[in-house]
């Protein structure tokens, strides 16, 4: 049986950890054995255990943690690991070195989830046998700007669970929850409250939008370090009656179901998993033309792209779409079709499974 060990030294939960969990679940369905090594306090640990994934723990205090290195080597030997897939900075160095030192000679895969500049080229250029990126944008950056061998880098986009994000089986409860009229137009953002997600840009655009579309209401689902700043900006702009902060929501599909339009005015994005989730729920999208976003927002087909940090352009795009209900509907349908064809968790897992099989076969040879 093909055995893959995923290492993850981050503690939080976001698109990166979500992809890792869905990949493990998908590989398991395909007949592979997925293992996870993470920190004891990580959110991935609890969710992986709940999903029936085998989990090992270590503090991984730094990328020079010798005890962590030894721990990984013991797991590789005891569990007959064929491939090690690393995800964050510390575990990528530890996992790759442990794999290289192991007598089992497992294949090493480095997954790059972010659009940020890399800080350690060796964990992409020398140590792994393959690098997987979540978008063509990130792949192009590694190949063209950092000089990573093009044959070593492959793009396998993150997928969406279509059973969870299913508009036909999800009830619309947002309007009744918020006490909104049936004719209210709801524009929403589902993202961690960090500055790079661009909530402040949408807030600056709201006065112009509500002047043109008075029935518009804006909902922000998520939590994060910018919460106080966002609340202060809402007060300063005097837009409190048009904005609802929903906090962290476990029922993201239900939130998306209640929207008329999804917006992500992000300043930096490797791909945009939240965009794909909104598209899966048949919601048109307005988003910033940065990073890998243009790969998942087809201009004029599934949504509209605007320059980053441009409240006027954002307001104009939102107003145009809110005034054309037929176009909103058609864009939503096209978005669902796009996800079904190219961005499912099944497709992502199948491509990763094929890659691991190929690399493991080569290592055995």
N, C-alpha and C positions, 0 to 999 in steps of 0.2 A: 504493500500500500504506500502510495506517495505521501510523505510526511513533510509538512511545511511548518517552520517555527517563525512566528511573527514577533519581533521585538518592538516595544514601544515605551519610551522613557517619559512621555508627557503624563501629566496628572489629570488634565481637563477633558472636556468633551466637546467636540466640534466635528466639522466635516471629515477631518483626517481620521479620527477615531471611529466615526460612523462608517466610513468606507472600509476600514480594517475589519470591523465586526461583520459587515455584510459580506465581505470577501471570504472570511472564515466560514460563515454559514453556507455560502454558495459552494465553496470547495468541498465542504462536508457532504452536501447533496450530490456532488459529482463523484464521490467515492474516495476523496483524499482525506487525510487526517490533518486537522489544523490545531496547532498549539499556539498559545500566547504567553510571552514573558513580559510582565509589566510591573510597575511599582505596586506595593500592597494597598496604597491609598488611592490608586487611580480609578477613575470612573469606568474605564474600559474593563477593569477586572470584574466588577459587579455585573456589568451587562453581558460580558462574555460567559461568565458562569451561568447566568440566567438563560442564555441561549444554548447551553450544553456544550460549550467549547472548553477544552482542557486548558487550565491556566496555571502558570508557574509565576512566582513572585521574587523580586529582588529590589533593593532600594536604588541601585544604579546611581550612586551619589554623584558621579561625574563620568566623563569618557575615559578616565584613567583608573577607574575602580577595578583593581585586580581581582577582587572577590567576585565581582559581576562577570568578568571575563571567564573565570574558572567555572562559574555557575552555568554560563551558556555552553561552555565546552562539555560539561557533564551532561547537560540536557541533550546536546547533539549526539553524544555517544549512547546514552541510556535509551533514548527514544528513537534512535536510528533516523535522524533528521536528514532529509534529502536536500532541502532548500531552506535558507534563512532569508526572510524578508524583513528589512529594517525600515523604520519610519521617521524617527526624530534624530536630533543631533547626537546626543550621547549614545543612544543605543545603536546608531548606525556605525559608529567607530568600534564600539565593543563587539557588536554582532559580527561585523566583517572580519575583524582580527581573530575572533574566536573561531570563525569558520575557516579562515586561512590556516590557522594552527591545528585544526582538528584533523585527525587521521582519516575521518570519514570523507573529507573533502566535499562538503555540501556546496551546492551552488548558492551564490549570494546575490540577492536582488535588493536594490535601494529604491524605495518609492519616494518620489518628490511630489508633495501635496501642495506646496506653496508657490506664490509668485515673487517671493522675496529674493534678494541676492543671496547666493550660497556663501557660507562662511568657511567651509572646509572642502576644497576641491578633491582631495584624495579619496573622500568617501563616495565620489562619483566617478573619478577617472581611473583609479588604480585598484581599489579594493573590491568593488562589486563586479560580477560577471555581466549584469544587466542593470540598467536604470529604467524604472517605469515612471512616466509622468502622467498627470491627470488631464493635461491638455497639450495641444500642439504648441501653444504659446510658450509653455514651460520647456517643452522639448527644444524648440528653436533657441531659447535663451541658453540652455546648457550646451547645445551644439555650436551655435554661431557666436555667442559671446564668451563662453567659458572654454571652448575648444575641446569638449568631450567628444570622443569618437562617435560618429553618427551611427555606426553599426551596433553600438552598445546601448543606445537610448531608444525606447519604444513608448509610444503614447497609448495608454489604455484608460479611457475616460471613466470617471466615477458613474455608477448607475443608480437608478431610483427603483425602489420596491413598488411595483405597480399594484400589488395587492393592498398595500397600505395606502398609497396615494391613488385612490380610485374614486373619481367624482360620482360614479353611479351608486356606490355603496356608502357614501359619506353623507351624513345629514347636515343641513345648513342650520346652525343654531346661533350664529354670531349676532344677527340682528335682534333676536329676542333677548339674548344675553346682555346686549348693550342698550336695549330699549330704543332701538332706532326704528324709524318709519320704514315701511316696505319700499318706498321710493328713494330711500337714502342710497347714495352712491359711495361704496366703500373702497378706498385705496389702501393697500397694506404693504408693510415691510415685515419680513420674518428674518431676523439676523441678530447676532450678538450686538449689544450696544457698545461698539467700539468706533472710534473716529473714522477709521478706514472704511467702514461700511457706509458712511456718507449720510447718516440721518440728518445732520445739520444742514445739508444741501436741500433736502426735501422740505425741512421746516422753513427755510428761507423762501421756498417756492410756494408754500401753501397760501399766503395772502393773495397772490395773483390767481391761483387756481380757484379759490373759493369766491373770488370776485366774479369769475366767469361761470363757475358751477357751484352755486350756493349750497346745494344739497350734499356736497362732497364731505365725507368723514374719513379721517386717516387713522389707521391702527398700526401700532408698533408692537410686535410680539418678540420678546427677547429680554434678556437682562445683561448687565455688564457695567464696566467702569464709567461709561458716559451717561449713566442714568440721571445723575444730578444736573449735569450740564444741559441735557436735553430738556429736563423739566424747567430749568431757568430760561432757556431759549424760548420755550413755549409761552412762558409768562411775559417775557420781554416783547414778543411779537403779538401778544394778545389773541392767540389762536386756540386757547384752551377748549372752547366749545366744539372745535372741529377735530381735536386729537384725543385718542385714547391709548394709554400705555397698558398693554395687556400683561406684561411681565413674561416670565418663562412659561411656555405652554407645552404640555405633553401631547396635546391634541392638535398638532400642526395641520394635519389634513383637514380637520374641521374648520380651523381658522382660515385656511386657504379657500375652502369651499364657499365661505361667506364673502369673499372679495369679488369686486368687479374688475380690479386691475392690480397687478403685483408690481412693485417698484423696488429697485435696488440701485441707489445712486452711489455705488461703491467707488472707492478711489484705487483699490488694488484687489485683484481677484485672479486666482489660478484658473478656475473654471466657472464656479457659481452653482453649487449643488442646490441651493435654495431656489434658484431660477428654474432648474430642471424639475424640482418638486412642484413648483407653481405651474409649470407647463403641463406636467402630468395631471394636474387637477383642472386642466383646460382653462387656465388663466393667462391672458395676454400679459406681456412684460415690457416695462420701460426700465432700461438699465444703462449704466455708463459703459462707453466703448473702451474698456481697459482690459488688459490681461487676456484671459481666455473667454471673456464674456461674449465677444462676437461669434464664437464658435457655437454658442447655445441660444443666442437670440438672433434669429434670422430677420434682418431689417425688412419691415413691411409685410412679413409673413407670420411670424410668431410674436412680434413686438416691435419696439422702436429703440434705437440706440442714440444716446446723447453724449456730449462731451462731459468729462468729469468736472466737478466743482463749478457747474454752470446752472444756477437756479432758474434763470430765465429760460434756457433751452429745455430744462426739465419740465418746468411749468407748461410751456408751449406743447410739448409732446403729450403730456398727460391730458391737457384740455382737449386737444384734437381727438384723442381716443375716447374720452368720456362723452364727447358729443356725437360719436358714431357707434351706436350699440351693435349694429350689424357687423361692423369691422371687428369690434371686440370679440364677438362670438366666433367669427371665422378664424381669428388669430388664436383663440383658445383651442379650437379644434385642431389647428395645424400644429400647435405646441404639443398636444397629446400624441399626435401621430409621430412627430419627431422623436419624442422620448421612447415610444414603443419600438421604433425602428433602430435607434442607435444608442440609447442610454438607459438600459435596464440593468438591474443587479445581476440577472442571469447572464446577459451578454458579457458584462465585466468579469464575472467569475469564470466563465468559459474561456475567455482569452487569457486570464491569469493561469488557469489550470493548464492550458496548452503550453504557455511559456515555461511554467515550472517543470512540466513533463519533458519538454525539449532540453532544458538545462540539466535536469537530473540524468537524463539518458547520456548526455555528453560527458558528464562527470564520471558516470559509471564506466563509460567507454575509455 
